[in-house]
Amino acid sequence: MYTHRLARWIALLILAATSVPSAHADYWIPFQQEYTGNSGDHEGAAIAAFGGYVYVGVPNATVNGYVQAGLVLVFKSSPNGVTLFDSLVSLNGPQNGAHFGASVAARDGNILVGGPDYADTLDSFANAGEIDFFFNDGAKLVGRNSHAGVANQHLGSAVAVTAHFAATSGKVASTDNGCVFTWQLGTGNIWEPFPANDVVCGSNGEQLGDSVALYEDNPTYFVMAAGAPAATNVNTLAGLVHVYVPSGGALSEVGTFGAQSNPAFLDAFGSSVGVDANYFYFGAPGRDNGSGRVGSVSIFSRAGSYIAEYFPEPPATIGGDCGAALSVDAVASGFVLGCPHSDGIVAGEGTARVYRPIQFVGTTVWVESLLSYYDLPHGADALGSSVAIDGNHAFAGAPNASATGGANNGTFKEFEPDEIFKNGFD
């Protein structure tokens, strides 16, 4: 085993020296423990992690007799894996078919959960959608406030949150244009629209807000990336990403990004998005590496300069949808990418990939590591449908996993680097 690890380390240095864009860095080991939902729950459809806590969406869970009301399971990290800490349900109460937990985000103690099919019965708005804000103070989970959309808006389809800001998406009536909304934590720890009542909507069925990501530069300023994977960019359904900042009491678009080479039909660029202090990361599960549509992630500087596009290294499956999910590490540099329809021992079992930047001879090399079930029992689970990363702990949702006597129970897996690589090796 040690010889094999050493060989991989040497191979990495050789690949970096010859300017190959990425190389396998290390092994991430899956924990054997498993928390599985009930039949049909689709546990792991959404996942977020921050500060040693993991938030797992179970959008089809039955809650107090309400079918597919949905909930979020909250786990706390421990040396031997995770332990169940608590759960979250809608602040408005469970409701049939609300699918609370279809989206979830967490950062700096703040938790944002979407229930995109919630019906606002007070105003007779079907499929209005809701977003609920919570706070984790380390001892308990505190509900803050909730917002509902209007009829058929499906508010909460995607969510993002930072220390002082939040973003979510919804639809424009019955169209697929999509809209994005931003919020700020205000007086009394109440989240309110920011800029006041401003909303940005897409056009031509581009599905703006299919994915959203935020980075807070300071308590009064943020940058938001919103994916529009159905947008036309040279070809239909090639996809784009729009970037916004608050300016003059409104959201101002400051950039539009697309695939840098041959944007193609069904690339779905912008299906997932991420942003940190230095980079933008954009997933495109339909991108073709020359052998087929394996999917990719493109990296740009915050200033807008194109850096590189990374296709998954073998084993990469045509139709594996790498880039369908993406999460940026708030603790260390890098991100995790979901490939939910990748094949392995079982067709469609799914994988994920962790990418870390390292410096070698003055050049940034993005190093890829595979997250897989390996020889743990599994089926066509769609591992990587959702992903999250919190330092040396990565998580991947597998909403199609089935348990004995059930189907689509769903689960999630935790991964950790093998001990020899935990502290990196620049």
C-alpha positions in Angstrom: 0.0 0.0 0.0 2.8 2.5 0.9 4.6 1.8 -2.4 1.4 2.4 -4.3 0.8 5.7 -2.5 4.4 6.8 -3.1 4.1 6.0 -6.8 1.0 8.1 -7.0 2.8 11.0 -5.3 5.7 10.8 -7.8 3.2 10.6 -10.6 1.6 13.8 -9.4 4.9 15.7 -9.5 5.6 14.4 -13.0 2.2 15.4 -14.3 2.5 18.9 -12.7 5.9 19.4 -14.3 4.5 18.5 -17.7 1.6 20.9 -17.3 -1.1 18.3 -17.3 -4.1 20.2 -15.8 -5.0 17.8 -13.0 -3.9 14.5 -11.4 -5.1 12.1 -8.8 -3.8 13.2 -5.4 -4.9 10.8 -2.8 -7.5 8.4 -1.5 -10.6 9.7 0.2 -12.0 6.9 2.3 -15.8 6.3 2.6 -17.0 5.8 6.2 -18.9 2.6 6.5 -21.7 4.0 8.7 -24.9 4.8 6.9 -28.1 6.6 7.8 -30.8 5.5 5.4 -34.3 7.1 4.9 -37.6 5.3 4.6 -38.8 4.0 1.3 -39.4 6.8 -1.2 -37.8 9.5 1.1 -34.9 10.4 -1.3 -32.7 11.3 1.6 -29.6 13.1 0.4 -31.4 15.0 -2.5 -29.7 18.1 -0.9 -26.8 18.4 1.5 -24.7 21.2 3.1 -21.9 21.2 5.6 -20.2 23.8 7.7 -18.5 24.0 11.1 -18.6 20.3 11.9 -22.4 20.0 11.1 -24.0 18.3 8.1 -27.5 19.2 6.9 -29.2 16.5 4.8 -32.4 17.2 2.9 -35.1 14.5 2.9 -37.7 16.2 0.7 -40.1 13.2 0.4 -40.2 12.3 4.1 -43.6 11.9 5.8 -43.8 14.3 8.8 -46.6 13.9 11.4 -48.7 12.1 8.8 -48.1 14.7 6.0 -46.9 12.8 3.0 -43.8 14.2 1.2 -43.8 17.2 3.6 -40.0 16.9 3.9 -37.4 17.6 6.6 -33.7 18.2 7.1 -31.6 15.9 9.2 -28.8 17.6 11.1 -25.7 15.6 12.0 -22.6 16.5 14.0 -19.2 15.3 13.0 -17.2 13.0 15.3 -13.9 11.1 15.0 -15.8 8.0 13.9 -18.2 9.7 11.5 -21.3 11.7 12.2 -24.0 11.4 14.8 -27.6 12.6 14.5 -28.0 15.9 16.3 -31.5 17.2 15.5 -33.9 17.7 12.6 -35.6 20.7 11.0 -39.2 21.0 9.7 -41.0 23.9 8.1 -41.6 26.9 10.3 -45.0 27.0 8.8 -45.8 23.4 9.8 -45.6 20.3 7.6 -47.7 20.2 4.5 -48.5 17.4 2.0 -46.2 17.7 -1.0 -44.2 20.7 0.1 -40.9 19.0 -0.3 -39.2 20.9 2.4 -35.5 20.1 2.3 -35.3 20.0 -1.5 -32.6 22.6 -1.1 -30.4 23.5 1.9 -27.4 25.8 2.5 -25.3 26.5 5.7 -22.6 29.0 6.6 -21.4 30.7 9.8 -24.2 29.2 11.8 -27.0 30.3 9.4 -29.1 27.6 7.7 -31.4 28.2 4.8 -33.9 25.5 3.7 -36.2 25.5 0.6 -39.6 23.9 0.2 -40.3 24.7 -3.4 -43.8 23.1 -3.6 -45.2 24.6 -0.4 -48.7 26.0 -0.9 -49.5 29.4 0.7 -53.0 28.6 1.9 -53.5 32.0 3.5 -53.3 33.7 0.1 -54.5 30.6 -1.9 -51.2 30.4 -3.7 -50.5 26.8 -5.0 -46.8 25.9 -5.4 -45.7 29.2 -4.0 -42.7 27.7 -2.4 -41.1 28.8 0.9 -37.7 29.5 2.4 -37.0 29.1 6.1 -34.1 30.6 8.0 -32.6 28.9 11.1 -29.5 29.4 13.2 -27.2 26.8 14.9 -25.7 28.2 18.0 -23.8 25.0 18.8 -26.2 23.9 21.4 -29.5 24.1 19.6 -31.2 25.0 16.3 -33.2 28.2 16.4 -35.9 29.1 13.8 -35.8 32.7 12.7 -38.3 33.6 9.9 -39.9 32.3 6.8 -40.8 33.8 3.4 -43.3 32.4 0.9 -43.6 33.0 -2.8 -46.6 33.7 -5.0 -48.6 31.2 -7.0 -46.5 28.7 -9.0 -43.2 30.5 -8.1 -41.6 27.5 -6.4 -39.5 29.8 -4.2 -36.6 27.8 -2.7 -35.8 25.7 -5.7 -32.1 26.6 -5.0 -30.6 28.4 -2.0 -27.3 29.9 -0.7 -26.4 31.7 2.5 -23.5 33.5 4.1 -23.0 35.3 7.4 -25.2 38.3 6.4 -26.7 37.5 3.0 -28.8 34.8 1.3 -30.0 34.0 -2.2 -32.8 31.8 -3.5 -34.5 31.2 -6.8 -38.0 30.6 -8.2 -39.9 30.7 -11.4 -41.8 33.4 -13.3 -45.4 32.2 -13.3 -45.6 29.3 -15.6 -42.4 30.1 -17.6 -39.0 28.6 -17.3 -37.2 32.0 -17.3 -36.4 31.8 -13.6 -35.8 34.5 -11.0 -33.3 35.1 -8.2 -33.9 36.9 -4.9 -31.4 38.1 -2.3 -31.9 38.7 1.4 -30.0 40.4 4.3 -29.9 39.6 8.0 -31.4 42.6 9.7 -32.5 44.0 13.0 -33.7 41.3 15.5 -32.0 38.6 13.4 -34.8 38.8 10.8 -34.0 38.1 7.2 -35.5 40.7 4.8 -35.3 41.3 1.0 -32.1 43.1 0.0 -31.8 45.2 -2.0 -35.4 46.1 -0.9 -37.9 44.1 -3.0 -35.5 43.7 -5.9 -35.6 40.6 -8.0 -33.8 39.6 -11.2 -35.5 37.4 -13.7 -34.2 35.5 -16.8 -35.6 35.4 -20.3 -36.2 33.0 -23.1 -36.6 30.0 -20.8 -33.0 30.1 -19.6 -33.9 28.8 -16.1 -32.0 31.5 -14.3 -31.3 30.4 -10.7 -31.3 26.7 -11.4 -28.2 27.0 -9.2 -27.1 29.9 -7.0 -23.9 30.7 -5.0 -22.9 33.6 -2.8 -19.6 35.0 -1.5 -19.6 37.7 1.1 -16.7 40.1 0.8 -17.8 42.2 3.8 -21.1 42.6 5.8 -22.4 45.1 3.2 -21.3 43.6 -0.1 -21.6 40.2 -1.8 -21.2 38.6 -5.2 -23.8 36.1 -6.5 -23.5 33.6 -9.3 -26.7 32.3 -10.8 -26.8 29.5 -13.3 -28.9 29.5 -16.4 -28.3 26.0 -17.9 -31.0 26.3 -20.5 -29.7 29.6 -22.0 -28.6 29.9 -25.6 -24.9 30.5 -26.0 -24.1 30.0 -29.7 -26.2 26.9 -29.4 -29.5 26.2 -27.6 -29.3 24.8 -24.1 -25.6 25.4 -24.0 -26.0 27.4 -20.8 -24.7 30.5 -19.1 -23.9 31.9 -15.7 -24.9 35.5 -14.7 -23.0 37.3 -11.9 -24.6 40.0 -9.8 -23.6 42.5 -7.0 -25.7 45.0 -5.0 -25.3 48.5 -6.4 -27.4 51.6 -6.0 -30.3 49.8 -4.3 -30.6 47.1 -6.9 -28.9 43.9 -8.2 -26.5 44.8 -10.9 -25.2 42.2 -13.4 -21.4 42.5 -13.7 -20.6 39.5 -15.8 -21.9 36.6 -17.9 -19.9 33.4 -18.4 -20.1 30.5 -20.7 -18.0 27.6 -22.0 -14.8 28.9 -23.4 -14.5 26.5 -26.3 -17.3 25.2 -28.5 -20.4 25.8 -26.4 -22.7 23.0 -27.6 -26.3 21.9 -27.5 -27.1 20.3 -24.1 -23.9 21.4 -22.4 -26.1 22.7 -19.5 -23.3 25.1 -18.4 -24.3 26.6 -15.0 -26.1 23.5 -13.7 -24.0 24.1 -10.6 -22.1 27.1 -9.4 -19.7 28.1 -6.7 -17.6 31.2 -5.7 -15.0 31.9 -3.2 -12.5 34.8 -2.5 -10.5 34.1 -5.6 -12.5 32.0 -8.1 -15.8 31.1 -9.8 -16.6 27.4 -10.4 -19.2 26.4 -13.0 -20.4 22.9 -13.6 -21.6 21.7 -17.0 -22.8 18.1 -16.9 -23.3 17.8 -20.7 -19.8 18.9 -21.8 -18.0 16.6 -24.2 -14.3 15.7 -23.6 -13.9 14.3 -27.1 -15.0 10.9 -26.2 -18.5 11.8 -25.0 -20.6 13.9 -22.6 -18.8 13.2 -19.3 -19.3 16.7 -17.9 -16.9 19.3 -16.6 -16.2 22.2 -14.4 -14.8 25.5 -15.6 -12.8 27.8 -13.4 -12.6 31.6 -13.7 -10.9 34.2 -11.6 -13.1 36.6 -9.7 -11.9 39.3 -12.1 -13.4 37.3 -14.9 -10.4 35.7 -16.5 -10.7 32.1 -17.8 -8.4 29.7 -16.0 -9.1 26.2 -17.1 -11.8 23.5 -17.8 -11.5 20.2 -16.0 -13.0 17.0 -17.2 -13.1 14.1 -14.8 -10.3 11.7 -15.0 -11.0 8.0 -15.7 -13.1 6.3 -14.6 -15.3 8.9 -16.3 -18.6 7.7 -17.6 -20.3 9.1 -20.7 -23.5 10.4 -19.4 -22.1 10.5 -15.9 -23.2 14.1 -15.4 -20.1 15.4 -13.7 -20.9 18.9 -12.7 -24.5 18.3 -11.8 -23.7 19.3 -8.3 -20.8 21.5 -6.8 -19.8 22.8 -3.4 -17.0 25.1 -2.5 -14.9 24.4 0.7 -15.3 27.3 3.1 -12.4 26.0 5.3 -9.7 25.2 2.7 -9.2 26.0 -1.0 -11.0 23.7 -3.4 -14.4 22.2 -4.2 -16.2 19.0 -4.6 -18.0 18.0 -7.8 -20.9 15.5 -8.1 -21.1 12.9 -11.0 -24.4 11.2 -10.0 -24.8 8.9 -13.0 -21.2 7.6 -13.2 -20.8 3.9 -13.6 -18.6 1.7 -11.4 -19.2 -1.8 -10.1 -22.8 -0.9 -10.7 -24.2 1.2 -13.5 -25.4 4.6 -12.3 -23.9 4.2 -8.8 -22.5 7.7 -9.0 -19.2 9.3 -7.8 -17.9 12.6 -6.7 -14.5 14.4 -7.2 -12.6 16.7 -4.8 -10.3 19.3 -6.4 -7.6 21.0 -4.5 -5.2 23.6 -5.9 -1.5 23.2 -5.3 1.4 25.4 -6.4 4.2 23.8 -8.4 7.0 25.8 -10.0 4.8 28.9 -9.8 1.8 27.3 -11.5 -1.5 26.4 -9.9 -2.4 22.8 -10.5 -5.8 21.5 -9.6 -5.5 18.0 -8.2 -8.4 15.6 -8.4 -9.4 12.9 -6.0 -12.1 10.3 -6.6 -14.9 9.7 -4.1 -16.5 6.4 -4.6 -18.3 3.5 -2.8 -15.4 1.3 -3.9 -16.3 -2.2 -2.4 -19.0 -1.0 0.0 -22.4 -2.5 -0.7 -24.4 -0.2 -3.0 -26.6 -0.1 -6.1 -27.6 2.5 -8.7 -27.7 5.1 -5.9 -26.8 8.3 -7.9 -24.1 9.1 -5.4 -23.1 12.8 -6.0 -26.5 14.1 -6.7 -25.7 16.6 -4.0 -22.3 17.3 -2.5 -20.7 19.3 0.4 -17.2 19.8 1.8 -16.0 21.0 5.1 -12.2 20.9 5.3 -11.1 17.2 5.4 -14.7 16.0 5.4 -16.6 15.6 2.1 -20.2 14.4 1.8 -22.2 13.1 -1.2 -25.9 12.5 -1.3 -27.3 9.2 -2.9 -31.1 9.8 -3.1 -31.7 6.7 -5.2 -30.2 4.3 -2.7 -32.6 1.5 -1.7 -32.7 -0.5 1.6 -34.1 -3.9 2.2 -37.8 -3.9 1.5 -37.8 -0.3 0.1 -36.9 1.8 -2.9 -35.3 5.2 -3.2 -34.9 5.4 0.5 -31.8 7.6 -0.1 -28.7 8.0 2.0 -25.4 10.0 2.1 -21.8 9.0 2.5 -19.0 10.8 4.4 -15.4 10.7 3.0 -12.1 11.6 4.6 -8.6 11.6 3.2 -6.3 8.7 4.1 -4.1 9.6 7.0 -0.9 10.0 5.0 -2.5 12.8 3.0 -4.6 14.6 5.6 -2.2 17.6 5.9 -1.5 18.0 2.2 1.8 17.8 0.4 2.7 21.1 -1.4 
